[in-house]
């Protein structure tokens, strides 16, 4: 595991984790919001551009404390960038607040690949 990247002191950290071959595992912790969204997109883009190119980008979200509209926009941008790199994005261990945000905004299927489970 690499040391966490504090994403320019934005309140969000990103940590690369060992994963299966072809998979880029990144752990998020903190607030994904207007202060950290752009820094997250830049940091993940750097990881996607580093050979060997991953086929799966797995963002572990259990450590996310908040995700605002710009945080959601950042996740959507990462989905687009991953697809452009012929890579699949999956959000793992989503906290209840993130799960609800994805369901309410209609982005769950796009970012997760399936419809949310009924509550």
C-alpha positions as CSV (number, residue, x, y, z in Angstrom):
1,X,0.0,0.0,0.0
2,X,1.3,3.4,-0.9
3,X,1.2,6.4,1.6
4,X,-2.0,8.3,1.4
5,X,-2.2,11.4,-0.9
6,X,-3.8,14.2,1.1
7,X,-5.0,15.8,-2.2
8,X,-3.6,19.3,-1.5
9,X,-4.9,19.5,2.1
10,X,-8.5,19.4,0.9
11,X,-9.9,17.1,3.6
12,X,-9.9,14.0,1.3
13,X,-7.2,11.3,1.2
14,X,-6.6,8.8,-1.6
15,X,-4.6,5.7,-0.9
16,X,-3.6,3.1,-3.6
17,X,-4.1,-0.4,-2.4
18,X,-2.8,-3.7,-3.7
19,X,-5.4,-5.4,-5.9
20,X,-5.8,-8.1,-8.6
21,X,-3.8,-7.7,-11.8
22,X,-5.5,-5.2,-14.1
23,X,-7.3,-3.6,-11.2
24,X,-6.5,-0.2,-9.7
25,X,-7.7,-0.1,-6.1
26,X,-8.0,3.3,-4.5
27,X,-9.3,4.0,-1.0
28,X,-11.1,7.4,-0.3
29,X,-11.3,8.9,3.2
30,X,-12.8,12.2,4.2
31,X,-15.0,14.7,2.4
32,X,-15.6,14.6,-1.3
33,X,-16.9,18.1,-1.9
34,X,-16.3,21.4,-3.6
35,X,-12.8,21.7,-2.0
36,X,-11.6,18.2,-3.0
37,X,-13.4,17.2,-6.2
38,X,-11.0,18.7,-8.8
39,X,-7.9,17.3,-6.9
40,X,-9.5,13.9,-6.8
41,X,-10.1,13.9,-10.6
42,X,-6.5,15.0,-11.2
43,X,-5.0,12.4,-8.9
44,X,-7.1,9.5,-10.3
45,X,-6.3,10.6,-13.8
46,X,-2.6,10.3,-13.0
47,X,-3.2,6.8,-11.7
48,X,-5.1,5.8,-14.9
49,X,-2.3,7.1,-17.1
50,X,0.4,5.1,-15.3
51,X,1.3,1.9,-17.1
52,X,0.1,-0.8,-17.0
53,X,-3.4,0.6,-17.8
54,X,-6.0,-0.9,-15.5
55,X,-9.2,-2.6,-16.8
56,X,-11.0,-1.9,-13.5
57,X,-10.9,1.1,-11.3
58,X,-12.2,0.2,-7.9
59,X,-12.9,3.2,-5.5
60,X,-13.4,2.0,-1.9
61,X,-15.8,4.6,-0.4
62,X,-16.3,3.3,3.1
63,X,-14.2,6.2,4.5
64,X,-16.1,8.9,2.8
65,X,-17.8,11.2,5.4
66,X,-19.6,13.5,2.9
67,X,-20.2,13.8,-0.8
68,X,-21.8,17.0,-2.2
69,X,-23.0,17.9,-5.7
70,X,-19.4,18.6,-6.9
71,X,-18.2,15.4,-5.3
72,X,-20.9,13.5,-7.3
73,X,-19.8,15.5,-10.4
74,X,-16.2,14.3,-9.8
75,X,-17.4,10.7,-9.6
76,X,-19.3,11.1,-12.8
77,X,-16.2,12.6,-14.5
78,X,-14.1,9.7,-13.2
79,X,-16.6,7.3,-14.8
80,X,-16.2,9.1,-18.1
81,X,-12.4,9.2,-17.9
82,X,-12.4,5.5,-17.0
83,X,-14.6,4.6,-20.0
84,X,-12.4,6.7,-22.3
85,X,-9.4,4.6,-21.0
86,X,-11.4,1.4,-21.7
87,X,-11.6,0.8,-17.9
88,X,-14.6,0.0,-15.8
89,X,-15.3,2.1,-12.6
90,X,-16.9,0.5,-9.5
91,X,-17.6,2.2,-6.2
92,X,-17.2,-0.3,-3.4
93,X,-18.4,-0.2,0.2
94,X,-20.6,2.9,-0.3
95,X,-21.8,4.6,2.9
96,X,-25.6,4.9,3.2
97,X,-25.4,8.7,2.5
98,X,-23.6,8.1,-0.8
99,X,-25.9,5.3,-1.7
100,X,-28.9,7.6,-1.2
101,X,-27.3,10.4,-3.2
102,X,-26.7,8.0,-6.1
103,X,-30.3,6.7,-6.0
104,X,-31.9,10.2,-5.7
105,X,-29.9,11.6,-8.5
106,X,-30.4,8.6,-10.8
107,X,-26.7,8.0,-11.1
108,X,-26.6,4.7,-9.2
109,X,-26.8,2.5,-12.3
110,X,-24.2,4.6,-14.1
111,X,-21.6,4.5,-11.3
112,X,-22.4,1.2,-9.7
113,X,-23.7,-0.8,-12.6
114,X,-27.0,-2.0,-11.0
115,X,-30.1,-0.5,-9.5
116,X,-30.1,0.2,-5.8
117,X,-31.5,-2.4,-3.4
118,X,-34.9,-1.5,-2.0
119,X,-34.7,0.0,1.5
